[in-house]
C-alpha cells in the first residue's frame, strides 16, 4: 500500500468514526465532555415522556376512551370501560354491529392504550 492509499484509508476511517459520534481523547487523562444543560434536559424529557406513556393512570385512560367514543359518535351509556395497565376492556351493548368495530378503533386511538379486549354485543 502506498502513502496516498494509506492516507485515504485513514481519512475514510476518521470520517466514519466522526459520523458515528465517536470521540477521541488526546491524552491519557482526558475526560469525556460534560453534557450541556440542553442535552441533559432533552434526555430527561424523553425519559419522562416514554415513562408517562407506559405508566399512564388507568383512570385517565378510561376518561379519554369515553371522550373518544363521543368524538366517534358512539352512545357509551351501555358500555362499561375498564383499564388495567393500558389494556382496555369493553363490556356492554351497542345498537348496531358496526359500532363494535368503531368502539375498538376509538379505544385504540387513545394515548397509553396498549390493547383492547372488545366484549361488546349488539342489542337484541
Secondary structure, 3 states (H helix, E strand, C coil): CCHHHHHHHHHHHHHHHHHCCCCCCCCCCCCCCCCCHHHHHHHHHHHHHHHHHHCCCHHHHHHHHHHHHHHCCCCCCCEEEEEECCEEEEEEEECCCHHHHHHHHHHHCCCCCCEEEEEEEECC
